[in-house]
């Protein structure tokens, strides 16, 4: 099997030092940074021009913030494989939660270690979610009760089979495909099929949106699973 090429990355942050630092870290790991952007407008233009695999998107920028840029980029449908990672200095940031609901694939704190940054970019490129269960629960418990977000609107969980509902609940608790297979005594291939069907039936972009939806609809509560 031919090894997958390294992801091409756009770094969007209003701080030059942050952009330069991330570029150095990623380049040293063999991951090409194809463009940098100082605000959301520049980020949107860079994505359209360079068609990257991953965008590292600062949430708080002048002119246009990372939330609006994420909305616009994903609404423009640049491709099903684009992944956006939100950068923030706060792990309990309402804008981070909103960005996850509109389609971001996870978030990182800006003081992330070089090793974690490189691993995160490769992880989301492979289609996985970048979301620690403990932080997800804290985000959801703080912001989900305020109102159903864009992820929950128009999504009907009755479309799912009982097994798919069970899988969705376990995804929301942070289980990986390997852990799901073990918990449900299924093959990993069968788990992947269940996950793909859940995303397709509910019109979700990836596992992060599935997690947000599970909480917003009440399938899962921050303290555990509810019905």
Secondary structure, DSSP 8 states (H G I E B T S, - for coil): --------EEEE-S-HHHHHHHHHHHHHTT--EEEEESSHHHHHHHHHHH--SEEEEESS-SSS-HHHHHHHHHHTT--TT-EEEEEES-SS-HHHHHHHHHT--BEEETT--HHHHHHHHHHHHTT--B--HHHHHHHHHHHGGG---TTTTT--GGGS-HHHHHHHHHHHTT--HHHHHHHHT--HHHHHHHHHHHHHHHT-SSHHHHHHHHHHTTSEETTEE--
